[in-house]
Every structure is written in C-alpha cells, then in structure tokens.
Amino acid sequence: MNTFFLIFIALPAIEIFLMIKIGGHIGALNTLGLIFFTAIVGIYYAKIQGIQTLRSGIIDIYQNKAPIQQFITGASIAFAAVLLIVPGFFTDLIGFILLIPFTRNILFKIFFKNKKNGNDLSRTNTIDGEIIDKDKDEL
C-alpha cells in the first residue's frame, strides 16, 4: 500500500479519535481552546528556534564552515511549524518533539547513524573492470 495514502487516511483518523477522547474528558470548548493554544505556543516557539538556527548558520558562514546542520535543523523546525498549524493533538505532539532541541538531536543521531553505515558499505564494495571487445581482438 502506498505510504502517502496510508498517512492520508491514518493521520486524520488518529486526530479524530484523540479529539473525541480528549473532548470527552475536558469538554468540547476546552478541546478547541487547547488546540488553538498549542498552535499559538508552537508557532511562537518555532519562531524562536528558527531565529536561533539562523544565527548559528550565519556564525558558521562567517567561520567558513558549511552550515549543513543548521539547514537540516531549519527544515525540521519548518516541518514542525506546519504540524503545529494542523489542528490535532497527534500532529502537535510530533511538532513539539521536533521543536525541542534535545529530542531533535536524538532523532538526527538515529536517522543519520543508519545513513552513514549504508554509505560506507557501498564504497567498500567497488569492483574495477575493463571492457574487452571480442571483435577487435580477432583483428
């Protein structure tokens, strides 16, 4: 099954389920207020984190370093901001996890540890060869 299709169906179902469960415990108006509150706080925190990442990237550029880490961090902050704008508790949880630097660094280490291992193996399994054309050898 297509992953995008699965996310397109599963994500709204999870969000609706969580809204019904939480709304049953705290009430409908409190649930709506909580959704707006998490969106406002998350966007504000994303703005602060984005400015800090931008400053760190500018410092790296002045020191003649490639700001690759800041690009990845900035992209994850932008993705977290989009998740926080989408109404729902599950997307807010994922957005806040991506906004907190400690948890974001843990996710980066897990993700990039697997990628580095794959690249090292592909470099060690290189075979050099030469093409020999039989028609030219017979002449």
N, CA, C and O atoms as CSV, one atom per row, in Angstrom:
chain,resi,resn,atom,element,x,y,z
A,1,MET,N,N,0.840,-1.169,0.000
A,1,MET,CA,C,0.000,0.000,0.000
A,1,MET,C,C,0.892,1.241,0.000
A,1,MET,O,O,1.942,1.257,0.643
A,2,ASN,N,N,0.486,2.239,-0.696
A,2,ASN,CA,C,1.247,3.478,-0.802
A,2,ASN,C,C,1.342,4.158,0.562
A,2,ASN,O,O,0.334,4.314,1.250
A,3,THR,N,N,2.544,4.559,0.950
A,3,THR,CA,C,2.763,5.174,2.255
A,3,THR,C,C,2.012,6.492,2.376
A,3,THR,O,O,1.428,6.778,3.421
A,4,PHE,N,N,2.021,7.290,1.327
A,4,PHE,CA,C,1.318,8.575,1.369
A,4,PHE,C,C,-0.178,8.357,1.581
A,4,PHE,O,O,-0.807,9.075,2.358
A,5,PHE,N,N,-0.737,7.386,0.904
A,5,PHE,CA,C,-2.153,7.088,1.054
A,5,PHE,C,C,-2.466,6.626,2.474
A,5,PHE,O,O,-3.490,7.003,3.044
A,6,LEU,N,N,-1.578,5.805,3.045
A,6,LEU,CA,C,-1.767,5.331,4.407
A,6,LEU,C,C,-1.732,6.491,5.395
A,6,LEU,O,O,-2.557,6.550,6.306
A,7,ILE,N,N,-0.787,7.412,5.224
A,7,ILE,CA,C,-0.703,8.586,6.090
A,7,ILE,C,C,-1.923,9.473,5.884
A,7,ILE,O,O,-2.461,10.024,6.844
A,8,PHE,N,N,-2.359,9.615,4.644
A,8,PHE,CA,C,-3.506,10.460,4.315
A,8,PHE,C,C,-4.786,9.950,4.976
A,8,PHE,O,O,-5.667,10.744,5.306
A,9,ILE,N,N,-4.898,8.653,5.171
A,9,ILE,CA,C,-6.074,8.065,5.813
A,9,ILE,C,C,-5.867,7.938,7.323
A,9,ILE,O,O,-6.766,8.260,8.099
A,10,ALA,N,N,-4.695,7.473,7.743
A,10,ALA,CA,C,-4.461,7.179,9.159
A,10,ALA,C,C,-4.335,8.437,10.010
A,10,ALA,O,O,-4.849,8.468,11.128
A,11,LEU,N,N,-3.676,9.459,9.520
A,11,LEU,CA,C,-3.452,10.658,10.321
A,11,LEU,C,C,-4.755,11.348,10.718
A,11,LEU,O,O,-4.924,11.661,11.897
A,12,PRO,N,N,-5.689,11.603,9.789
A,12,PRO,CA,C,-6.963,12.184,10.236
A,12,PRO,C,C,-7.751,11.269,11.172
A,12,PRO,O,O,-8.432,11.748,12.079
A,13,ALA,N,N,-7.663,9.965,10.961
A,13,ALA,CA,C,-8.370,9.040,11.850
A,13,ALA,C,C,-7.815,9.112,13.267
A,13,ALA,O,O,-8.580,9.112,14.232
A,14,ILE,N,N,-6.495,9.173,13.402
A,14,ILE,CA,C,-5.869,9.307,14.723
A,14,ILE,C,C,-6.260,10.627,15.361
A,14,ILE,O,O,-6.578,10.679,16.549
A,15,GLU,N,N,-6.238,11.691,14.577
A,15,GLU,CA,C,-6.589,13.014,15.106
A,15,GLU,C,C,-8.040,13.061,15.584
A,15,GLU,O,O,-8.320,13.597,16.656
A,16,ILE,N,N,-8.954,12.510,14.805
A,16,ILE,CA,C,-10.364,12.499,15.194
A,16,ILE,C,C,-10.560,11.662,16.451
A,16,ILE,O,O,-11.293,12.057,17.358
A,17,PHE,N,N,-9.908,10.514,16.503
A,17,PHE,CA,C,-10.010,9.661,17.685
A,17,PHE,C,C,-9.533,10.390,18.937
A,17,PHE,O,O,-10.205,10.365,19.968
A,18,LEU,N,N,-8.371,11.042,18.848
A,18,LEU,CA,C,-7.829,11.763,20.008
A,18,LEU,C,C,-8.710,12.949,20.400
A,18,LEU,O,O,-8.895,13.217,21.587
A,19,MET,N,N,-9.254,13.660,19.410
A,19,MET,CA,C,-10.130,14.789,19.732
A,19,MET,C,C,-11.399,14.329,20.437
A,19,MET,O,O,-11.874,14.995,21.357
A,20,ILE,N,N,-11.946,13.204,20.014
A,20,ILE,CA,C,-13.153,12.677,20.663
A,20,ILE,C,C,-12.843,12.243,22.094
A,20,ILE,O,O,-13.592,12.557,23.019
A,21,LYS,N,N,-11.736,11.521,22.273
A,21,LYS,CA,C,-11.374,11.040,23.608
A,21,LYS,C,C,-11.059,12.201,24.558
A,21,LYS,O,O,-11.563,12.241,25.680
A,22,ILE,N,N,-10.236,13.133,24.112
A,22,ILE,CA,C,-9.873,14.267,24.959
A,22,ILE,C,C,-11.074,15.170,25.175
A,22,ILE,O,O,-11.284,15.671,26.279
A,23,GLY,N,N,-11.861,15.381,24.134
A,23,GLY,CA,C,-13.067,16.192,24.265
A,23,GLY,C,C,-14.071,15.584,25.223
A,23,GLY,O,O,-14.807,16.313,25.888
A,24,GLY,N,N,-14.116,14.270,25.306
A,24,GLY,CA,C,-14.999,13.597,26.254
A,24,GLY,C,C,-14.583,13.823,27.699
A,24,GLY,O,O,-15.419,13.820,28.602
A,25,HIS,N,N,-13.286,14.018,27.911
A,25,HIS,CA,C,-12.783,14.224,29.276
A,25,HIS,C,C,-12.804,15.688,29.703
A,25,HIS,O,O,-13.159,15.993,30.842
A,26,ILE,N,N,-12.427,16.601,28.799
A,26,ILE,CA,C,-12.306,18.009,29.217
A,26,ILE,C,C,-13.383,18.904,28.623
A,26,ILE,O,O,-13.483,20.066,29.015
A,27,GLY,N,N,-14.178,18.418,27.709
A,27,GLY,CA,C,-15.242,19.216,27.117
A,27,GLY,C,C,-14.854,19.742,25.742
A,27,GLY,O,O,-13.672,19.840,25.411
A,28,ALA,N,N,-15.864,20.079,24.951
A,28,ALA,CA,C,-15.641,20.495,23.561
A,28,ALA,C,C,-14.955,21.851,23.471
A,28,ALA,O,O,-14.011,22.011,22.698
A,29,LEU,N,N,-15.414,22.833,24.249
A,29,LEU,CA,C,-14.801,24.164,24.176
A,29,LEU,C,C,-13.376,24.163,24.704
A,29,LEU,O,O,-12.513,24.850,24.158
A,30,ASN,N,N,-13.121,23.407,25.751
A,30,ASN,CA,C,-11.750,23.308,26.258
A,30,ASN,C,C,-10.834,22.620,25.243
A,30,ASN,O,O,-9.664,22.979,25.116
A,31,THR,N,N,-11.362,21.644,24.532
A,31,THR,CA,C,-10.577,20.965,23.493
A,31,THR,C,C,-10.214,21.938,22.380
A,31,THR,O,O,-9.068,21.977,21.932
A,32,LEU,N,N,-11.191,22.724,21.933
A,32,LEU,CA,C,-10.904,23.731,20.900
A,32,LEU,C,C,-9.897,24.764,21.398
A,32,LEU,O,O,-8.989,25.159,20.667
A,33,GLY,N,N,-10.061,25.192,22.632
A,33,GLY,CA,C,-9.108,26.143,23.200
A,33,GLY,C,C,-7.714,25.568,23.293
A,33,GLY,O,O,-6.733,26.264,23.034
A,34,LEU,N,N,-7.618,24.295,23.664
A,34,LEU,CA,C,-6.320,23.639,23.755
A,34,LEU,C,C,-5.667,23.510,22.387
A,34,LEU,O,O,-4.451,23.663,22.265
A,35,ILE,N,N,-6.450,23.235,21.370
A,35,ILE,CA,C,-5.911,23.142,20.005
A,35,ILE,C,C,-5.348,24.491,19.562
A,35,ILE,O,O,-4.250,24.555,19.009
A,36,PHE,N,N,-6.099,25.568,19.804
A,36,PHE,CA,C,-5.606,26.899,19.440
A,36,PHE,C,C,-4.393,27.286,20.280
A,36,PHE,O,O,-3.449,27.891,19.770
A,37,PHE,N,N,-4.417,26.941,21.558
A,37,PHE,CA,C,-3.298,27.282,22.445
A,37,PHE,C,C,-2.011,26.582,22.007
A,37,PHE,O,O,-0.954,27.211,21.947
A,38,THR,N,N,-2.095,25.282,21.700
A,38,THR,CA,C,-0.891,24.569,21.263
A,38,THR,C,C,-0.380,25.107,19.930
A,38,THR,O,O,0.829,25.145,19.701
A,39,ALA,N,N,-1.285,25.519,19.054
A,39,ALA,CA,C,-0.851,26.079,17.769
A,39,ALA,C,C,-0.120,27.409,17.990
A,39,ALA,O,O,0.930,27.640,17.391
A,40,ILE,N,N,-0.663,28.283,18.840
A,40,ILE,CA,C,-0.042,29.591,19.079
A,40,ILE,C,C,1.299,29.439,19.781
A,40,ILE,O,O,2.284,30.057,19.379
A,41,VAL,N,N,1.343,28.619,20.829
A,41,VAL,CA,C,2.601,28.410,21.558
A,41,VAL,C,C,3.634,27.736,20.653
A,41,VAL,O,O,4.808,28.105,20.672
A,42,GLY,N,N,3.207,26.760,19.870
A,42,GLY,CA,C,4.131,26.060,18.981
A,42,GLY,C,C,4.710,26.964,17.906
A,42,GLY,O,O,5.901,26.885,17.606
A,43,ILE,N,N,3.880,27.822,17.320
A,43,ILE,CA,C,4.373,28.736,16.291
A,43,ILE,C,C,5.342,29.745,16.900
A,43,ILE,O,O,6.356,30.081,16.288
A,44,TYR,N,N,5.037,30.226,18.094
A,44,TYR,CA,C,5.939,31.164,18.767
A,44,TYR,C,C,7.279,30.494,19.063
A,44,TYR,O,O,8.333,31.085,18.829
A,45,TYR,N,N,7.245,29.272,19.573
A,45,TYR,CA,C,8.472,28.546,19.879
A,45,TYR,C,C,9.240,28.211,18.600
A,45,TYR,O,O,10.471,28.238,18.594
A,46,ALA,N,N,8.524,27.896,17.520
A,46,ALA,CA,C,9.181,27.632,16.234
A,46,ALA,C,C,9.877,28.888,15.728
A,46,ALA,O,O,10.960,28.801,15.149
A,47,LYS,N,N,9.273,30.050,15.938
A,47,LYS,CA,C,9.897,31.307,15.531
A,47,LYS,C,C,11.200,31.527,16.296
A,47,LYS,O,O,12.215,31.899,15.707
A,48,ILE,N,N,11.171,31.299,17.607
A,48,ILE,CA,C,12.379,31.478,18.429
A,48,ILE,C,C,13.467,30.501,17.996
A,48,ILE,O,O,14.620,30.897,17.823
A,49,GLN,N,N,13.115,29.233,17.819
A,49,GLN,CA,C,14.092,28.231,17.393
A,49,GLN,C,C,14.636,28.536,15.997
A,49,GLN,O,O,15.820,28.326,15.733
A,50,GLY,N,N,13.786,29.026,15.112
A,50,GLY,CA,C,14.224,29.377,13.760
A,50,GLY,C,C,15.220,30.522,13.770
A,50,GLY,O,O,16.204,30.494,13.031
A,51,ILE,N,N,14.975,31.525,14.595
A,51,ILE,CA,C,15.919,32.653,14.689
A,51,ILE,C,C,17.253,32.186,15.256
A,51,ILE,O,O,18.305,32.606,14.774
A,52,GLN,N,N,17.230,31.317,16.280
A,52,GLN,CA,C,18.481,30.793,16.833
A,52,GLN,C,C,19.248,29.965,15.799
A,52,GLN,O,O,20.474,30.042,15.725
A,53,THR,N,N,18.535,29.185,15.013
A,53,THR,CA,C,19.183,28.388,13.977
A,53,THR,C,C,19.776,29.281,12.898
A,53,THR,O,O,20.873,29.014,12.407
A,54,LEU,N,N,19.067,30.331,12.527
A,54,LEU,CA,C,19.573,31.282,11.537
A,54,LEU,C,C,20.845,31.961,12.031
A,54,LEU,O,O,21.808,32.100,11.277
A,55,ARG,N,N,20.852,32.381,13.280
A,55,ARG,CA,C,22.059,32.998,13.860
A,55,ARG,C,C,23.227,32.029,13.868
A,55,ARG,O,O,24.351,32.400,13.531
A,56,SER,N,N,22.964,30.797,14.250
A,56,SER,CA,C,24.019,29.797,14.277
A,56,SER,C,C,24.557,29.525,12.868
A,56,SER,O,O,25.760,29.332,12.689
A,57,GLY,N,N,23.679,29.512,11.882
A,57,GLY,CA,C,24.118,29.317,10.498
A,57,GLY,C,C,24.955,30.473,9.996
A,57,GLY,O,O,25.932,30.264,9.278
A,58,ILE,N,N,24.588,31.695,10.364
A,58,ILE,CA,C,25.372,32.865,9.956
A,58,ILE,C,C,26.747,32.834,10.598
A,58,ILE,O,O,27.738,33.179,9.954
A,59,ILE,N,N,26.823,32.425,11.859
A,59,ILE,CA,C,28.123,32.305,12.532
A,59,ILE,C,C,28.985,31.268,11.826
A,59,ILE,O,O,30.181,31.489,11.639
A,60,ASP,N,N,28.397,30.135,11.430
A,60,ASP,CA,C,29.160,29.120,10.700
A,60,ASP,C,C,29.657,29.652,9.353
A,60,ASP,O,O,30.775,29.342,8.940
A,61,ILE,N,N,28.847,30.437,8.679
A,61,ILE,CA,C,29.274,31.006,7.396
A,61,ILE,C,C,30.439,31.967,7.599
A,61,ILE,O,O,31.386,31.963,6.812
A,62,TYR,N,N,30.382,32.781,8.634
A,62,TYR,CA,C,31.494,33.702,8.924
A,62,TYR,C,C,32.769,32.949,9.272
A,62,TYR,O,O,33.864,33.453,9.023
A,63,GLN,N,N,32.654,31.762,9.838
A,63,GLN,CA,C,33.814,30.951,10.195
A,63,GLN,C,C,34.229,30.006,9.057
A,63,GLN,O,O,35.041,29.103,9.261
A,64,ASN,N,N,33.677,30.216,7.881
A,64,ASN,CA,C,33.951,29.405,6.687
A,64,ASN,C,C,33.635,27.921,6.894
A,64,ASN,O,O,34.351,27.048,6.404
A,65,LYS,N,N,32.568,27.654,7.617
A,65,LYS,CA,C,32.077,26.286,7.793
A,65,LYS,C,C,30.776,26.145,7.015
A,65,LYS,O,O,30.034,27.111,6.844
A,66,ALA,N,N,30.515,24.956,6.556
A,66,ALA,CA,C,29.253,24.687,5.858
A,66,ALA,C,C,28.145,24.508,6.900
A,66,ALA,O,O,28.268,23.651,7.775
A,67,PRO,N,N,27.076,25.288,6.826
A,67,PRO,CA,C,26.013,25.190,7.838
A,67,PRO,C,C,25.007,24.081,7.535
A,67,PRO,O,O,23.799,24.319,7.521
A,68,ILE,N,N,25.504,22.880,7.295
A,68,ILE,CA,C,24.632,21.767,6.933
A,68,ILE,C,C,23.700,21.401,8.090
A,68,ILE,O,O,22.510,21.162,7.886
A,69,GLN,N,N,24.253,21.360,9.303
A,69,GLN,CA,C,23.423,21.031,10.464
A,69,GLN,C,C,22.299,22.052,10.638
A,69,GLN,O,O,21.179,21.692,11.001
A,70,GLN,N,N,22.599,23.323,10.379
A,70,GLN,CA,C,21.583,24.358,10.530
A,70,GLN,C,C,20.510,24.245,9.445
A,70,GLN,O,O,19.343,24.542,9.699
A,71,PHE,N,N,20.895,23.816,8.235
A,71,PHE,CA,C,19.899,23.602,7.177
A,71,PHE,C,C,18.920,22.501,7.575
A,71,PHE,O,O,17.708,22.647,7.421
A,72,ILE,N,N,19.461,21.401,8.087
A,72,ILE,CA,C,18.612,20.281,8.499
A,72,ILE,C,C,17.732,20.689,9.678
A,72,ILE,O,O,16.545,20.366,9.720
A,73,THR,N,N,18.327,21.401,10.632
A,73,THR,CA,C,17.560,21.865,11.783
A,73,THR,C,C,16.467,22.834,11.352
A,73,THR,O,O,15.340,22.745,11.838
A,74,GLY,N,N,16.779,23.749,10.456
A,74,GLY,CA,C,15.791,24.699,9.957
A,74,GLY,C,C,14.649,24.012,9.233
A,74,GLY,O,O,13.490,24.400,9.376
A,75,ALA,N,N,14.978,22.988,8.454
A,75,ALA,CA,C,13.923,22.246,7.748
A,75,ALA,C,C,13.028,21.502,8.734
A,75,ALA,O,O,11.813,21.443,8.546
A,76,SER,N,N,13.617,20.938,9.776
A,76,SER,CA,C,12.796,20.233,10.758
A,76,SER,C,C,11.938,21.204,11.560
A,76,SER,O,O,10.818,20.863,11.941
A,77,ILE,N,N,12.444,22.408,11.824
A,77,ILE,CA,C,11.650,23.422,12.523
A,77,ILE,C,C,10.491,23.881,11.635
A,77,ILE,O,O,9.377,24.072,12.123
A,78,ALA,N,N,10.742,24.056,10.360
A,78,ALA,CA,C,9.664,24.444,9.442
A,78,ALA,C,C,8.601,23.346,9.351
A,78,ALA,O,O,7.406,23.639,9.336
A,79,PHE,N,N,9.030,22.099,9.290
A,79,PHE,CA,C,8.086,20.979,9.262
A,79,PHE,C,C,7.294,20.915,10.559
A,79,PHE,O,O,6.093,20.646,10.544
A,80,ALA,N,N,7.967,21.163,11.689
A,80,ALA,CA,C,7.280,21.171,12.983
A,80,ALA,C,C,6.250,22.286,13.037
A,80,ALA,O,O,5.166,22.096,13.587
A,81,ALA,N,N,6.569,23.445,12.475
A,81,ALA,CA,C,5.616,24.556,12.462
A,81,ALA,C,C,4.375,24.194,11.647
A,81,ALA,O,O,3.257,24.529,12.038
A,82,VAL,N,N,4.566,23.518,10.526
A,82,VAL,CA,C,3.416,23.080,9.718
A,82,VAL,C,C,2.572,22.077,10.509
A,82,VAL,O,O,1.343,22.141,10.484
A,83,LEU,N,N,3.228,21.160,11.205
A,83,LEU,CA,C,2.484,20.190,12.007
A,83,LEU,C,C,1.711,20.861,13.134
A,83,LEU,O,O,0.623,20.414,13.495
A,84,LEU,N,N,2.271,21.936,13.692
A,84,LEU,CA,C,1.587,22.634,14.774
A,84,LEU,C,C,0.412,23.461,14.273
A,84,LEU,O,O,-0.533,23.710,15.022
A,85,ILE,N,N,0.458,23.883,13.032
A,85,ILE,CA,C,-0.657,24.640,12.465
A,85,ILE,C,C,-1.839,23.710,12.194
A,85,ILE,O,O,-2.993,24.109,12.352
A,86,VAL,N,N,-1.559,22.481,11.790
A,86,VAL,CA,C,-2.616,21.498,11.531
A,86,VAL,C,C,-3.311,21.192,12.852
A,86,VAL,O,O,-2.651,20.824,13.823
A,87,PRO,N,N,-4.637,21.339,12.902
A,87,PRO,CA,C,-5.323,21.081,14.173
A,87,PRO,C,C,-5.310,19.605,14.537
A,87,PRO,O,O,-5.633,18.742,13.720
A,88,GLY,N,N,-4.940,19.340,15.753
A,88,GLY,CA,C,-4.931,17.970,16.249
A,88,GLY,C,C,-3.857,17.781,17.288
A,88,GLY,O,O,-2.892,18.542,17.354
A,89,PHE,N,N,-4.034,16.757,18.098
A,89,PHE,CA,C,-3.105,16.521,19.208
A,89,PHE,C,C,-1.912,15.669,18.786
A,89,PHE,O,O,-0.806,15.877,19.286
A,90,PHE,N,N,-2.109,14.723,17.886
A,90,PHE,CA,C,-1.010,13.866,17.440
A,90,PHE,C,C,0.017,14.666,16.647
A,90,PHE,O,O,1.220,14.522,16.867
A,91,THR,N,N,-0.446,15.508,15.726
A,91,THR,CA,C,0.487,16.337,14.959
A,91,THR,C,C,1.169,17.364,15.855
A,91,THR,O,O,2.331,17.702,15.629
A,92,ASP,N,N,0.465,17.866,16.867
A,92,ASP,CA,C,1.086,18.784,17.817
A,92,ASP,C,C,2.196,18.090,18.600
A,92,ASP,O,O,3.253,18.675,18.837
A,93,LEU,N,N,1.957,16.848,18.998
A,93,LEU,CA,C,2.976,16.095,19.731
A,93,LEU,C,C,4.230,15.905,18.876
A,93,LEU,O,O,5.346,16.121,19.349
A,94,ILE,N,N,4.047,15.506,17.635
A,94,ILE,CA,C,5.192,15.322,16.735
A,94,ILE,C,C,5.890,16.661,16.493
A,94,ILE,O,O,7.119,16.722,16.460
A,95,GLY,N,N,5.115,17.729,16.326
A,95,GLY,CA,C,5.687,19.051,16.116
A,95,GLY,C,C,6.512,19.512,17.301
A,95,GLY,O,O,7.605,20.049,17.121
A,96,PHE,N,N,6.008,19.312,18.510
A,96,PHE,CA,C,6.765,19.707,19.692
A,96,PHE,C,C,8.014,18.857,19.878
A,96,PHE,O,O,9.040,19.358,20.337
A,97,ILE,N,N,7.939,17.581,19.528
A,97,ILE,CA,C,9.129,16.723,19.598
A,97,ILE,C,C,10.200,17.241,18.650
A,97,ILE,O,O,11.382,17.237,18.993
A,98,LEU,N,N,9.803,17.687,17.461
A,98,LEU,CA,C,10.776,18.236,16.513
A,98,LEU,C,C,11.284,19.612,16.921
A,98,LEU,O,O,12.366,20.015,16.495
A,99,LEU,N,N,10.534,20.336,17.729
A,99,LEU,CA,C,10.957,21.674,18.146
A,99,LEU,C,C,11.946,21.656,19.310
A,99,LEU,O,O,12.787,22.548,19.417
A,100,ILE,N,N,11.856,20.670,20.165
A,100,ILE,CA,C,12.747,20.611,21.323
A,100,ILE,C,C,14.126,20.156,20.843
A,100,ILE,O,O,14.252,19.077,20.263
A,101,PRO,N,N,15.165,20.974,21.081
A,101,PRO,CA,C,16.495,20.631,20.553
A,101,PRO,C,C,17.018,19.282,21.029
A,101,PRO,O,O,17.669,18.573,20.261
A,102,PHE,N,N,16.750,18.914,22.268
A,102,PHE,CA,C,17.248,17.640,22.796
A,102,PHE,C,C,16.673,16.458,22.032
A,102,PHE,O,O,17.412,15.573,21.599
A,103,THR,N,N,15.359,16.442,21.866
A,103,THR,CA,C,14.735,15.317,21.162
A,103,THR,C,C,15.035,15.358,19.664
A,103,THR,O,O,15.148,14.314,19.022
A,104,ARG,N,N,15.162,16.558,19.113
A,104,ARG,CA,C,15.502,16.685,17.699
A,104,ARG,C,C,16.895,16.112,17.442
A,104,ARG,O,O,17.104,15.432,16.437
A,105,ASN,N,N,17.849,16.376,18.335
A,105,ASN,CA,C,19.201,15.837,18.163
A,105,ASN,C,C,19.216,14.320,18.290
A,105,ASN,O,O,19.969,13.648,17.585
A,106,ILE,N,N,18.396,13.777,19.177
A,106,ILE,CA,C,18.309,12.312,19.287
A,106,ILE,C,C,17.774,11.713,17.990
A,106,ILE,O,O,18.298,10.711,17.504
A,107,LEU,N,N,16.734,12.326,17.431
A,107,LEU,CA,C,16.183,11.835,16.163
A,107,LEU,C,C,17.201,11.940,15.032
A,107,LEU,O,O,17.288,11.039,14.198
A,108,PHE,N,N,17.971,13.023,14.992
A,108,PHE,CA,C,19.002,13.181,13.964
A,108,PHE,C,C,20.062,12.099,14.097
A,108,PHE,O,O,20.489,11.524,13.096
A,109,LYS,N,N,20.491,11.815,15.326
A,109,LYS,CA,C,21.517,10.784,15.525
A,109,LYS,C,C,21.024,9.420,15.075
A,109,LYS,O,O,21.769,8.661,14.456
A,110,ILE,N,N,19.767,9.105,15.386
A,110,ILE,CA,C,19.211,7.818,14.970
A,110,ILE,C,C,19.095,7.749,13.448
A,110,ILE,O,O,19.446,6.737,12.841
A,111,PHE,N,N,18.606,8.818,12.839
A,111,PHE,CA,C,18.393,8.825,11.391
A,111,PHE,C,C,19.708,8.806,10.626
A,111,PHE,O,O,19.855,8.038,9.675
A,112,PHE,N,N,20.661,9.634,11.022
A,112,PHE,CA,C,21.903,9.743,10.265
A,112,PHE,C,C,22.890,8.634,10.590
A,112,PHE,O,O,23.805,8.386,9.805
A,113,LYS,N,N,22.732,7.965,11.714
A,113,LYS,CA,C,23.585,6.821,12.018
A,113,LYS,C,C,23.330,5.714,11.012
A,113,LYS,O,O,24.273,5.083,10.535
A,114,ASN,N,N,22.081,5.474,10.685
A,114,ASN,CA,C,21.730,4.444,9.712
A,114,ASN,C,C,22.175,4.834,8.313
A,114,ASN,O,O,22.591,3.964,7.548
A,115,LYS,N,N,22.106,6.098,7.952
A,115,LYS,CA,C,22.505,6.546,6.619
A,115,LYS,C,C,24.013,6.442,6.434
A,115,LYS,O,O,24.465,6.060,5.355
A,116,LYS,N,N,24.796,6.764,7.438
A,116,LYS,CA,C,26.247,6.705,7.309
A,116,LYS,C,C,26.722,5.273,7.129
A,116,LYS,O,O,27.648,5.023,6.357
A,117,ASN,N,N,26.106,4.333,7.825
A,117,ASN,CA,C,26.502,2.934,7.685
A,117,ASN,C,C,26.243,2.424,6.278
A,117,ASN,O,O,27.043,1.651,5.750
A,118,GLY,N,N,25.163,2.832,5.668
A,118,GLY,CA,C,24.851,2.405,4.315
A,118,GLY,C,C,25.830,2.961,3.297
A,118,GLY,O,O,26.194,2.262,2.351
A,119,ASN,N,N,26.267,4.207,3.471
A,119,ASN,CA,C,27.205,4.815,2.538
A,119,ASN,C,C,28.581,4.183,2.642
A,119,ASN,O,O,29.252,4.029,1.622
A,120,ASP,N,N,29.027,3.812,3.835
A,120,ASP,CA,C,30.342,3.214,3.992
A,120,ASP,C,C,30.407,1.852,3.308
A,120,ASP,O,O,31.427,1.510,2.709
A,121,LEU,N,N,29.338,1.079,3.389
A,121,LEU,CA,C,29.341,-0.241,2.772
A,121,LEU,C,C,29.368,-0.147,1.254
A,121,LEU,O,O,29.998,-0.977,0.598
A,122,SER,N,N,28.703,0.837,0.691
A,122,SER,CA,C,28.675,0.941,-0.764
A,122,SER,C,C,30.038,1.350,-1.317
A,122,SER,O,O,30.366,1.011,-2.454
A,123,ARG,N,N,30.821,2.058,-0.550
A,123,ARG,CA,C,32.146,2.478,-1.019
A,123,ARG,C,C,33.154,1.341,-0.966
A,123,ARG,O,O,34.083,1.318,-1.772
A,124,THR,N,N,33.001,0.402,-0.046
A,124,THR,CA,C,33.975,-0.679,0.082
A,124,THR,C,C,33.715,-1.815,-0.898
A,124,THR,O,O,34.596,-2.653,-1.088
A,125,ASN,N,N,32.568,-1.878,-1.515
A,125,ASN,CA,C,32.235,-2.962,-2.425
A,125,ASN,C,C,32.376,-2.537,-3.880
A,125,ASN,O,O,31.558,-2.934,-4.710
A,126,THR,N,N,33.373,-1.753,-4.210
A,126,THR,CA,C,33.587,-1.295,-5.572
A,126,THR,C,C,34.472,-2.299,-6.316
A,126,THR,O,O,35.505,-2.731,-5.804
A,127,ILE,N,N,34.060,-2.654,-7.505
A,127,ILE,CA,C,34.835,-3.574,-8.340
A,127,ILE,C,C,35.252,-2.828,-9.595
A,127,ILE,O,O,34.411,-2.291,-10.315
A,128,ASP,N,N,36.560,-2.795,-9.855
A,128,ASP,CA,C,37.059,-2.184,-11.076
A,128,ASP,C,C,37.063,-3.233,-12.176
A,128,ASP,O,O,37.307,-4.412,-11.921
A,129,GLY,N,N,36.793,-2.801,-13.393
A,129,GLY,CA,C,36.762,-3.737,-14.501
A,129,GLY,C,C,37.163,-3.063,-15.803
A,129,GLY,O,O,37.300,-1.842,-15.880
A,130,GLU,N,N,37.346,-3.884,-16.812
A,130,GLU,CA,C,37.724,-3.388,-18.127
A,130,GLU,C,C,36.877,-4.121,-19.158
A,130,GLU,O,O,36.663,-5.328,-19.049
A,131,ILE,N,N,36.399,-3.394,-20.149
A,131,ILE,CA,C,35.576,-3.981,-21.191
A,131,ILE,C,C,36.495,-4.425,-22.333
A,131,ILE,O,O,37.296,-3.645,-22.848
A,132,ILE,N,N,36.360,-5.667,-22.704
A,132,ILE,CA,C,37.151,-6.220,-23.813
A,132,ILE,C,C,36.184,-6.563,-24.935
A,132,ILE,O,O,35.266,-7.363,-24.753
A,133,ASP,N,N,36.393,-5.957,-26.086
A,133,ASP,CA,C,35.547,-6.220,-27.236
A,133,ASP,C,C,36.156,-7.367,-28.021
A,133,ASP,O,O,37.300,-7.254,-28.463
A,134,LYS,N,N,35.441,-8.468,-28.212
A,134,LYS,CA,C,35.959,-9.657,-28.882
A,134,LYS,C,C,36.225,-9.411,-30.355
A,134,LYS,O,O,37.162,-9.971,-30.925
A,135,ASP,N,N,35.392,-8.561,-30.982
A,135,ASP,CA,C,35.590,-8.319,-32.415
A,135,ASP,C,C,36.923,-7.647,-32.692
A,135,ASP,O,O,37.551,-7.955,-33.705
A,136,LYS,N,N,37.378,-6.750,-31.845
A,136,LYS,CA,C,38.641,-6.045,-32.063
A,136,LYS,C,C,39.828,-6.970,-31.772
A,136,LYS,O,O,40.884,-6.814,-32.386
A,137,ASP,N,N,39.678,-7.931,-30.846
A,137,ASP,CA,C,40.769,-8.849,-30.533
A,137,ASP,C,C,41.044,-9.817,-31.693
A,137,ASP,O,O,42.181,-10.251,-31.881
A,138,GLU,N,N,40.030,-10.147,-32.450
A,138,GLU,CA,C,40.205,-11.091,-33.552
A,138,GLU,C,C,40.939,-10.462,-34.729
A,138,GLU,O,O,41.547,-11.178,-35.524
A,139,LEU,N,N,40.894,-9.124,-34.858
A,139,LEU,CA,C,41.549,-8.489,-35.990
A,139,LEU,C,C,42.980,-8.468,-35.794
A,139,LEU,O,O,43.713,-7.969,-36.648
